[in-house]
């Protein structure tokens, strides 16, 4: 006799169900009729039941069969799991396996999700199976879970939200307004809304710096320096910050932007303006001037890698400026 498996229940189940004829009988007997009617059993095919998830942990379903439908193109998968002991989270495990099977189907080049039918084969000492086979029942509020996962997920579609609604969204308003209109011809057309949001006082200096940097690098505006100056006049509490950014936009960078594309020009203009300011400070031999400019750059949301590249300051020095 062959040496007994350490898991004889699993071993004999997999050995038998891996045979197409046995699996065909199993499905014809146990698969619910409404699903069985969809299956073209002549196309039944065993596929691997091992899925590697993103976190690199392997999860295993016992048996996975694919079958084409009776009603044109499409695939069904019968995912059969063997269990000899009760497991409260079994329905969730089956759901994870089903999602993994769907992902592999899409990765194979198909453009529609397949219907994956999880089935549990149980023969444990405890009878009957003591746990729910609905994964939604595992939530503390099953009714709410059913509502969430049986309907469309929440969608925030900026393209259809009116601007007069967006401006009421407090700390999100400036970001939403920018991202809604970032691809349009000239962001200066929205300077009144931008000014109102800046005056509202919902955002910190660092947040404003991040948003203005995004506006200049990803958006379109014919005269960015003029726009920033107007915003500075309308929002005096942020005047120093906005004027500092405006001063970075050197004429050379703007002219280059007109020739090579406004986006690249704005980005290079900012860098060149910063470099000029640093160069002047270094020539005067004032290390504190360099630190002050680095503080302004960090406050405007410019990443530390760029700050170090431009100023020559070390990570340790930058760390002291952020405290």
N, C-alpha and C positions, 0 to 999 in steps of 0.2 A: 504494500500500500504506500501511496505517496505520503510524504511528511505533511501533517496537518498544518493548515495556515494558522497564524496567530489570530486572525479574524475570520473564522470559517464561515460565519453568516454572510459577511460582505463578499467573501471570495466566491462562494457558490452562486450568490445572486448575480454578481457581475459576469461570471463565466457563462451562466445560462442566458441572461438577458442580452449579452453581447452577440448572441446568435440571432440573426434576422428573423428566422421562422418563429422562434420563441417569442421575440419581442412583438411580432405581428399578432400572434394569438393574445398576448398580454393586452395590447392596445385595443384589439377588437372586443375583448371581454370587459376591460375596466375603464377605457376612455369614455367620458360622457358622450352621449349620442350626438349632441349638438356640435361637438368638435370632431367626432369620428366621421360625421357626414361630410366634412370638408376635406378629408384626407384621401389622397390617391395612394393607396397602400402599395402599389407596384413601384412607387418611387422611394420607398422607405430605405434610409441609409444611415448606418451607424457613424457618428462623428465623435471626435475626442471630447471627453467631458472635463478636461483640465483647463482652467482659465487662470492666467496670470494677471492680477490686478495691478493698479498703478503703484501701490505701496510695495510691490514685489513679493507679496505673500501669495502662495498658491492656495487656491480653493478648489475643491473637487466635488463634482456631481458624479453620481455613480454611472448613470447611463444617459446618453443624449442621442436622440434620433432625429433626423430631419426628414420631412416628407412634403412633397408639393401638394398644392390644393387641387380640388376638382373643378375649381371655377377660374381657371386662367392662371397667369403668373403670380407667384407668391410662395411663401414658405411657412410651414408650421414646424415647430420643434416640440418633441415630447421629452421632457426632462424628468427622469425617473430616479428618485432617491430612495435608498434602502436604509431602514432604521430598526434596530432591535431594542432600543431603549428610548423612553420618552424624552423629548427636548422641547421646552417651552418656546424657544426661539426658532423652532423648525420652519415656521412659515416665513420668517424673515430670511433665514438661510436660503430657502428656495427662491425667494424674491431676488436675492443677491446673485444666485446662479443664473436666474432667468435674464437679469440685466446684463450679466457678463456674456451670455450666449447672444443676446441682441447686439452687443457691441462688436463681437467677433463677426457677426453676419454683416454689419455695416462696414467693418474694416475690410471685408472680402470684396467690397465694391458695389454692394446693393444699396439702393437709395430709399428703401422703405423698411421700416422695422418689421421683423417677423413676429408672428404670434407664438410665444413660448408657453407651453402648458406644463407647469410643474405638477408632478404626481409623487405622492409618498407611499412607499410599500412598507408596511409596519407589521412586525410579528413578535412584539415584546411580551414580557410576563405580565405587565399591567394591562388590563383590558376593561373597557375599550381605550383607544387613544385618548389621553386626558386633556389635550390642549386644542385651542382653536387653530384652524388651518387658514384663517384670514390674518395676514400680516398686519392689517390695520387695527385689529383687535389688540395688538401688543402696545399700542399707545395709551397713555393715561387718559386721553379723551378720544376714544375710537370714532365718535360721531364727527368730531372736528377733523380728524385724520381722513375719514372717508370723504368729507366735503372737499378738503384740500386736494387729495390725490385722485379724485374722480371728476375734476373739473379743470378748466384752464388755469394755469399758474398766473399769479399777479404780473402785470405788465406795465412798465412806466415808459410810454411812447412819447418822447418829447416832441416829435414831429406833429402831433395833433393837439398838444396842450397849448391853449392861447397864452400869449406873452403876459397878458394882464393877470393871469392866474399864476404863472411862474414867478413873477416878481413878489408874490405873497409868501413864497416858500422859505423865508428866513435865510438860514445859513446855506441852503442848497440853491437859492435863487440865482446867484451870480454864476455858479458853475453850470446850472441848467440852461440859463439864457445864452451863455457862451457856446456850450456844446450844441445847442439847437441851431445857432446861426453861424458857427465857426467857418463853414464852407462858403458863405455868401460873399458878395462882392466887396463890401466895405463895412467893417465892424463899427466905424464911426457913426453909422446910421443909428446905432443903439446907444450913443453916448449919454442920452438923457436917462435911459433906464439904468445904465451902468453907474452914473453919478448918483442917482437916487438910492441904489443899493449900497454904494459906498457910504453915503451919508447916514444910512439906517443904522450902522454900527454893529451889524451882526458878525462881521469877520475880523479876525486878528490881522496884524501887519504881515505875519508870515503867510497866512492864507491868501491875502490880497496879492502878495508878491508872487506866489505860486500861480495864481489865476492870470495875473498880468503877463507873466513870463509865457504861459500857455497861449494867451491871446496873441502875443507878438510872434511866437514861433510857429503856431499852427494856423493862425487866422490871416485874413487879408485886410489891410488898411493902407491907403495911399500915403498918409502922413501920420505915422504912429507917434512921433514926438509931439506933434501938435495935439493929438488926441489925449495923450497923457497930461499935457499941460492944462488942457481944459478940464480934465477930470480932477487935477490937483486944485484948481481954482474952485471947483464945485464942492469938493470934499476936503476942506482945510485940515481936518484932523489927520489926514493921510498925505498931506502936501509934501513933506520931506521924502517919504518913500517914493511917491510917484515922480517927483522931480529928479530924484537920484537915478531912477530907471530911465527917465527921459534923456538925461545927460549921457547915458551910455550909448544912445543911438547916434553915433557919429555920422556926419554927412557922407563920409567915405563909404560906410556900410550901407547907407540908404541908396547911394548911387549904384553900388555894386548890386544891390538887391533889384534895382530897376532893370539891370542888364542880364542878370543870371537867375532871376526869380525872386520875388519879394520875400519868400519864406527863408531861403538861404541867406539873403542879404540881411534880414533882421537878425538872424542867429549870429552871423559873422560880425554884424555891426555891434551887437551887444558885447561879444568877446573882445573886439578891437577897442571899444570904448573902455571896457574894464582894464585891458592891458595898458592903455594909455594912462589911465588914472594911477595904476600901480607903478608904472615906469616913472611918472613924475614924483610920486611919493618916495620911491627908492632913491631917485637922484638927489633928493633933498636930505637923504640919510635919515629919514624919520620912520623908524620901524612901526611906531604907533599908527602912522597914517595907513600903512599896509594892513594892520589889524583892523582899523576902522572900516576900511573898504571891504575886507573879508566879512566883517560883521554884517554889513549892508547886503552883501551877496547872499549870505546864509539866510538873512531875514526875508529876502525876496524869493526864497525857495530854490535857489540854485544849488545843485548837488555838490557835495563836499569834494568829489573827484575833480570837478571843474574848478572849484575854488582853489584847491591845492595846485592844480596845473598852472593857473594864472598867477597866483600870489607867491608860490614857492614856499608857503607855510607848511609845516609838518602836521600830521594828524593830531599829534599831542597838543600843538599850539591851537589848532582849530577847536579841539575839545574844550580848551579853557575859555574860548569865546562864546560857547553855547551855554555856559553855566551862569 
